[in-house]
Structures are given as structure tokens and as C-alpha cells.
Amino acid sequence: LPSCPDAGLDAAGAIDGERTVWFAETSGSVRCPVYDRERLRAGNRFAGPAIVEQMDATTLVLPDMTARVDAHLNLILEFGAAAEGASASSYGAAADGASATPR
């Protein structure tokens, strides 16, 4: 498989909005960025909680996870120590509301 050039860590260009999602891990609702999968590039990395949407799937990145895009554009999710070093998000603040708020 051909490799894609590294576009750097910043995935902000792929953010398409936000949703409020309830997580047991946070004991409440949290604002989460929604990333457009097609706009994520090799090398991009971000911390959960987050949602990644694509035409045929939705991926939930839990609060203690990191998502990164490898050179073949695979989305790799990592827990714990492997997740350290991901870009912190301004999302994740406690929010009022029901479990998942539709866009």
C-alpha cells in the first residue's frame, strides 16, 4: 500500500461540529467534537472524547483514548499511556442534556 505524507498532529481542520454525549466514564454529559473522517490526514492525532463520522460508520473515541491516523489513513485508537501526548481539546466540558444530541 502506498503511504500518505505526514500532515502533522493537528486534526482541527477535520472538525465538523460538536455533540453532547453521555459517558459512564465521566458520569455525565460531555461536549465532543465531531470529526469528518474524510478530512483526517496521515499524522493527525486527537484525544477523546470525540466522534468520527464517515459515510458507512461512526467511531466513538472514549474519554481515555487517543485517535491517530497512520500513513495508510487507518484510524488507530489507543488507551491509557499510549494515548498520552495527544492534542488536548477545548471540548469535554460537562454539559447539560440527554445522552446523545442529534445534529
ABEGO torsion letter per residue (X at the ends): XBBBBBAEABAAAABAEBBBBBBAAAGEBBBBBBBBAAABBBGBBBBOBBBBBBAABBBBBBAABBBBBBAAGBBBBBBEAAABGBBBBABGBBBBEBBBBBX
